[in-house]
């Protein structure tokens, strides 16, 4: 069975990456932080999961392009950088998870 594709807008701790790689095909943005919007604009179209950070704005335009996206996970206390209301309106299931960093 083909692994689901998960994109990280920057890297995580080694132990977290090791666990993710057991179940998912992982790709990590390694360039300028925050990820340039144009890169995320095209990347989001082909992924099943997104792990982002507070400086990554995930708005309705990006969510609409995300044809296969099932999960938006953010490595932050809050998720005000994600248009959660728009994500909830999509006909397929999408959910959000906030990882506390304290």
C-alpha positions in Angstrom: 0.0 0.0 0.0 1.3 3.4 -0.9 2.2 5.7 2.0 0.3 9.0 2.4 2.3 12.1 1.7 3.0 14.5 4.5 4.7 17.8 4.0 6.5 19.8 6.8 7.1 23.5 6.3 10.2 23.0 8.4 11.9 20.1 10.3 10.9 18.6 13.6 13.0 16.8 16.2 14.6 13.6 15.0 12.5 11.3 17.2 9.3 12.8 15.7 10.5 12.5 12.2 11.5 8.8 12.8 8.0 8.1 14.0 6.3 9.9 11.1 8.5 8.1 8.5 7.3 4.7 9.8 3.8 5.4 8.4 4.1 8.3 5.9 6.2 9.5 3.0 7.7 12.7 4.5 9.0 15.8 2.6 10.5 18.7 4.6 10.9 22.2 3.3 14.6 23.1 3.8 14.8 26.6 2.3 13.9 30.0 3.6 11.7 30.2 6.7 8.8 30.8 6.4 8.2 28.8 3.3 7.6 31.0 0.3 3.9 31.2 -0.4 4.4 30.2 -4.0 6.1 27.0 -3.1 3.4 26.0 -0.6 0.7 27.1 -3.1 1.9 24.4 -5.5 3.0 21.8 -3.0 -0.4 21.7 -1.1 -2.1 20.4 -4.2 -0.4 17.0 -4.0 -0.2 16.2 -0.3 -2.4 14.3 2.1 -1.1 15.9 5.3 0.5 19.2 6.3 2.5 20.0 9.4 2.9 23.8 9.6 4.1 26.4 12.0 2.6 29.7 13.3 4.3 31.9 10.7 2.7 29.8 7.8 -0.6 31.3 6.8 -3.0 28.6 5.7 -5.9 30.6 4.2 -8.9 29.7 2.1 -7.0 30.0 -1.2 -4.5 27.3 0.0 -7.2 25.1 1.5 -9.2 25.2 -1.8 -6.1 24.0 -3.7 -5.6 21.0 -1.4 -7.4 18.3 -3.3 -6.1 15.4 -1.2 -5.4 17.1 2.1 -7.0 15.3 5.1 -5.0 16.7 8.0 -3.6 20.1 8.9 -1.4 19.9 11.9 0.3 22.9 13.5 3.3 22.9 15.8 2.0 25.7 18.0 -0.3 26.5 21.0 -2.9 28.1 18.8 -4.1 27.9 15.2 -5.2 31.4 14.3 -2.9 31.3 11.2 -5.2 28.6 9.7 -8.6 29.5 8.3 -10.4 26.9 10.3 -13.9 28.1 9.4 -13.1 27.6 5.7 -11.6 24.2 6.3 -14.7 23.1 8.1 -16.9 24.0 5.1 -15.1 21.6 2.8 -17.2 18.6 1.9 -14.5 16.0 2.7 -13.2 15.5 6.2 -10.4 17.8 7.4 -9.4 18.3 10.9 -6.9 20.3 12.9 -4.6 19.5 15.7 -2.6 21.9 17.7 0.6 20.7 19.3 1.5 22.6 22.5 5.2 23.6 22.6 5.5 24.5 26.3 
